[in-house]
Amino acid sequence: MTRIILNKGKEQSLKRFHPWVFSGAVKKIEGKDPAEGDVVEVYSSGGEYLGCGHYQIGSITVRILSFGKDAIDDDFWYRAIKGAYDARCTLGLVGNEDTDAYRLVHGEGDFLPGLIIDIYGSTAVLQAHSAGMFLAKGAITEALKKVYGASLAAVYDKSEGTAPFKAGLDLKDGYIYREEGMASDTQTVVENGNKFSVNWVEGQKTGFFLDQRDNRALVKKYAKGKTVLNLFCYTGGFSIYALNGGAAHVDSVDSSRKAMDMVVRNVELNGFQEGVQHTSYCEDAIEFMRKCEGGKYDLMIVDPPAFAKHRGALDNALRAYKRLNALAIEKVKPGGVVFTYSCSQVVDKQNFALAVFSAAAQTGRRVRILHRLTQPADHPVNIYHPEGEYLKGLVLLVE
């Protein structure tokens, strides 16, 4: 097997079980030239074995799969998927009648860097973020079938937009496994008793944003009798929880017509009427905020897409968060509540809180933090990989 030899002193992060080897840490490569996605071994400059993982071209040269001498074979994939499954059993998500949609594998948080698997009822949706995981999708599918048995009807690969396109892979989304007779790409799932129609073929990410489940439940507790605005609503997750929580009226805003059509479907799926308890607006969320009447909304949800994909965009992202949150704090009704989020991994909790503080100061209103929020337990953070904590949220009481 190809050996990656590190520069002197660069083994320390691996000895602390951080799962990434950066390109700047590599001294030389011994053996055959690795193709992207190959499994390679990593050694210190003194010849000490440190682990093995997927080789890739870019700033991260190796994503570690094992710090031992495990063979990366069918048995490895079964044990890894079974470990993730057992963790979700511990969380009470497997066989739960009130919630049948959850994340099974969360990359580094489940010791499988570069792999995401979400479960929607009887369908598993896989996303590979590395060439190695894309090439292993067949073995991963067999492990899923072995773990889930007859309860798994399909495995859909949605890696076209996430796996590295320069690796020469055949990146085309499609079913890896599908039971005969399963015709639909859409499934109605339940989340804490709320119903959602999920389309993993046409939807963003794997079809739904599962990482806001706990935070949506908190919105439900605040929603009774309130007039609610859900910005960047996607398919209306927060909106449905607010309606089921007894909101007087909910307005949902997103610039995607396809997403807004799904919002209306989900509103009706939960027994509410579009134009009565709920109104959809297919508009730019920031422009909607600028022109909306101040004091109209008791409760606002501000959940934008990632403003920063890399560190070079951090300053611009922080300015965008400040502008957006200043609008929300300025416009919300006195005594109202704002749920505000950042899903940008490069924006840490401190930077996000500072941006929201600056926004509040700009408005001059009195603002208190009621809750600090993060991702749910099925999106675990590997304690040796703190970068995995990507979702930040604040709940603000504004006077």
Buried (B, 14 or more C-beta within 10 A) or exposed (E): EBBBBBEEEBBEBBEEBBBBBBEEBBBEBEEEEBBBBBBBBBBBBEEEEBBBBBBBBEEBBBBBBBBEEBEBEBEBBBEBBBBBBEBBEEBEBBEBEEBBBBBBBBBBBBBBBBBBBBBBBBBBBBBBBBBBBBBBBBBBBBBBBBBBEEEBBBBBBBBBEBBBEEBEBEBEBEBBBBEEEBEEBBBBBBBBEBBBBBBBBEBBBBBBBBBBBBBBBBBBEBBEEBBBBBBBBBBBBBBBBBBBBEBBBBBBBBBBEEBBEBBBBBBBBBEBEBEEBBEBBBBEBBEBBEEBEEEBBBBBBBBBEBBBEEEEBBEEBBEBBBBBBBBBBBBBBEEBBBBBBBBBBBBBBEBBBBBBBBBBEBBEBEBEEBBEBBBBBBBBBBEBBEBBBBBBBBBBBBE
